[in-house]
C-alpha cells in the first residue's frame, strides 16, 4: 500500500460509563499531572503497606535472620511496595480520564487546557515525530490500557490525535470565549 492511499479509520469503542470520557489514551505526563492529592495518598499508603507488613510479621514471628539479611528483605519489599504504590496511584488517576470514576474537576481542567491550546494555535495533544500510521499503531496499542494496568503496566508516551473524543467542543468553546472577549473590549 502506498502512502497516497487512505487507510480506513476505525473509531474506538465508547464504553458505557456514568461520567464523561475525557481521553481514552491519555499521555503519561497528563495522567500524572491531573492526579488528585488523594491519589498520592492512596499510592503512598499502598507503597507503605508491604514494608509495614514485613515489619509486623518480623515482630509477631521473628525469622531470626541476620540484620544484613533482613535489610535485604526490607529493601526488596520497599521496591515492590513503591512499584505497587505507583501503579495504584496511576490507575486511580487514569480511571477518571475514562469516565469510570467521578471526574468533574478533570473535565473542567481538560476543557481549560485544550481551549488555551486552541487560542495559542498549538496542537491539542502535542507534536509528534512519528508518521500518522505509527501514531495510530501507538494509539491502538495503549488505548484503555489503564484498565488492565494490574496485569500489564502499559503507558502512552506518544503524542497523537486519536483520543476518542470530539475535539470540536474545544474549538467551539474557544470561539465563544474569543467572541466574548471581543464583545467585552468594544
C-alpha positions as CSV (number, residue, x, y, z in Angstrom):
1,X,0.0,0.0,0.0
2,X,1.4,3.3,-1.0
3,X,1.4,6.4,1.2
4,X,-1.0,8.1,-1.2
5,X,-3.8,5.6,-0.4
6,X,-6.0,6.4,2.5
7,X,-6.2,3.9,5.3
8,X,-9.7,3.4,6.8
9,X,-10.2,4.9,10.2
10,X,-11.9,2.7,12.8
11,X,-13.1,4.7,15.8
12,X,-12.5,3.4,19.2
13,X,-15.4,1.7,21.0
14,X,-17.0,4.1,23.6
15,X,-17.6,2.5,27.0
16,X,-20.8,2.9,28.8
17,X,-19.8,4.9,31.9
18,X,-21.6,7.2,34.3
19,X,-19.2,10.1,33.7
20,X,-18.0,11.7,30.5
21,X,-15.0,10.4,28.7
22,X,-12.1,12.8,28.7
23,X,-9.5,10.8,26.9
24,X,-9.3,7.1,26.1
25,X,-5.5,7.2,25.6
26,X,-4.0,9.9,27.8
27,X,-0.3,10.7,27.7
28,X,1.7,9.5,30.8
29,X,2.6,13.1,31.8
30,X,-1.1,14.2,31.6
31,X,-2.3,11.4,33.8
32,X,0.4,12.3,36.5
33,X,-0.4,16.0,36.1
34,X,-4.1,15.5,36.6
35,X,-3.7,13.3,39.7
36,X,-5.6,14.4,42.8
37,X,-4.0,14.6,46.3
38,X,-6.0,11.6,47.4
39,X,-4.4,9.6,44.5
40,X,-1.0,10.4,46.0
41,X,-2.2,9.5,49.5
42,X,-3.6,6.1,48.3
43,X,-0.5,5.4,46.3
44,X,1.7,6.2,49.3
45,X,-0.4,4.0,51.6
46,X,-0.1,1.1,49.1
47,X,3.6,1.7,48.9
48,X,4.0,1.6,52.7
49,X,1.8,-1.4,53.2
50,X,4.3,-4.1,52.0
51,X,7.2,-2.9,54.2
52,X,4.9,-2.3,57.2
53,X,3.5,-5.9,56.8
54,X,7.1,-7.3,56.7
55,X,7.9,-5.4,59.9
56,X,4.8,-6.6,61.6
57,X,5.5,-10.2,60.6
58,X,9.0,-9.9,61.9
59,X,7.7,-8.7,65.3
60,X,5.0,-11.3,65.6
61,X,7.0,-14.3,64.3
62,X,10.7,-13.5,64.2
63,X,12.6,-15.1,61.4
64,X,16.0,-15.0,63.3
65,X,17.9,-13.9,60.2
66,X,20.9,-11.7,60.4
67,X,20.4,-7.9,60.3
68,X,22.0,-7.8,56.9
69,X,19.6,-10.4,55.5
70,X,16.6,-8.6,57.0
71,X,17.8,-5.4,55.4
72,X,17.8,-7.1,52.0
73,X,14.3,-8.3,52.6
74,X,13.2,-4.8,53.6
75,X,14.9,-3.2,50.5
76,X,13.1,-5.7,48.3
77,X,9.7,-5.1,49.9
78,X,10.2,-1.3,49.7
79,X,11.0,-1.6,46.0
80,X,7.9,-3.8,45.3
81,X,5.8,-1.6,47.5
82,X,6.9,1.5,45.7
83,X,6.1,-0.1,42.3
84,X,2.7,-1.2,43.6
85,X,2.0,2.2,45.1
86,X,2.8,4.0,41.8
87,X,0.6,1.7,39.8
88,X,-2.3,2.2,42.2
89,X,-1.8,5.9,42.1
90,X,-1.7,5.9,38.3
91,X,-4.7,3.7,37.9
92,X,-6.8,5.9,40.3
93,X,-5.9,8.9,38.1
94,X,-6.4,7.3,34.7
95,X,-9.8,5.9,35.6
96,X,-11.1,9.5,35.7
97,X,-10.0,10.0,32.1
98,X,-12.1,7.0,31.1
99,X,-15.1,8.3,32.9
100,X,-15.2,5.3,35.3
101,X,-14.7,7.5,38.4
102,X,-16.2,10.9,39.2
103,X,-14.2,13.4,37.0
104,X,-15.9,16.8,37.1
105,X,-12.6,18.5,38.2
106,X,-10.7,16.8,35.4
107,X,-13.3,17.6,32.8
108,X,-13.1,21.3,33.6
109,X,-9.3,21.3,33.7
110,X,-9.2,19.4,30.4
111,X,-11.5,22.0,28.8
112,X,-9.4,24.9,30.1
113,X,-6.1,23.3,29.0
114,X,-7.4,22.5,25.5
115,X,-9.2,25.8,24.9
116,X,-6.0,27.6,25.9
117,X,-4.0,25.5,23.3
118,X,-6.6,26.3,20.7
119,X,-6.2,30.0,21.4
120,X,-2.4,29.8,21.2
121,X,-2.8,27.8,17.9
122,X,-0.9,24.8,19.3
123,X,-1.7,21.1,18.5
124,X,-4.1,19.8,21.1
125,X,-2.2,16.7,22.0
126,X,1.3,17.8,21.3
127,X,3.7,17.4,18.4
128,X,4.9,14.0,17.3
129,X,7.8,13.0,15.1
130,X,6.0,9.7,14.1
131,X,4.1,9.2,10.9
132,X,0.3,9.2,11.2
133,X,0.3,5.4,10.7
134,X,2.8,4.8,13.6
135,X,0.8,7.2,15.8
136,X,-2.3,5.1,15.0
137,X,-0.4,1.9,15.9
138,X,0.8,3.5,19.2
139,X,-2.8,4.6,20.0
140,X,-4.3,1.2,19.3
141,X,-1.7,-0.4,21.5
142,X,-2.2,1.8,24.5
143,X,-5.9,2.7,24.3
144,X,-7.7,1.8,27.5
145,X,-4.5,0.2,28.8
146,X,-5.1,1.6,32.3
147,X,-8.0,-0.8,32.8
148,X,-5.5,-3.7,32.6
149,X,-2.7,-1.9,34.4
150,X,-2.7,-4.6,37.2
151,X,-1.9,-7.3,34.6
152,X,0.5,-5.5,32.2
153,X,1.7,-2.0,33.1
154,X,1.4,-0.2,29.7
155,X,1.7,3.6,29.4
156,X,1.2,6.0,26.5
157,X,4.4,8.0,25.8
158,X,3.4,9.0,22.2
159,X,1.7,12.3,21.2
160,X,-1.1,11.6,18.7
161,X,-4.5,12.9,17.8
162,X,-6.6,9.7,18.4
163,X,-8.1,10.1,21.8
164,X,-11.7,9.0,21.3
165,X,-13.3,12.4,21.9
166,X,-14.8,15.0,19.6
167,X,-12.3,17.8,19.7
168,X,-14.7,20.2,18.1
169,X,-16.0,21.1,21.5
170,X,-12.7,22.7,22.3
171,X,-12.8,24.9,19.2
172,X,-16.4,25.9,19.8
173,X,-15.6,26.9,23.4
174,X,-12.6,28.9,22.2
175,X,-14.7,30.7,19.6
176,X,-17.3,31.6,22.3
177,X,-14.6,32.9,24.6
178,X,-12.9,34.9,21.8
179,X,-16.2,36.3,20.8
180,X,-17.0,37.3,24.4
181,X,-13.5,38.9,24.7
182,X,-14.1,40.9,21.5
183,X,-17.5,42.0,22.6
184,X,-16.1,43.0,26.0
185,X,-13.4,45.1,24.5
186,X,-15.7,47.1,22.3
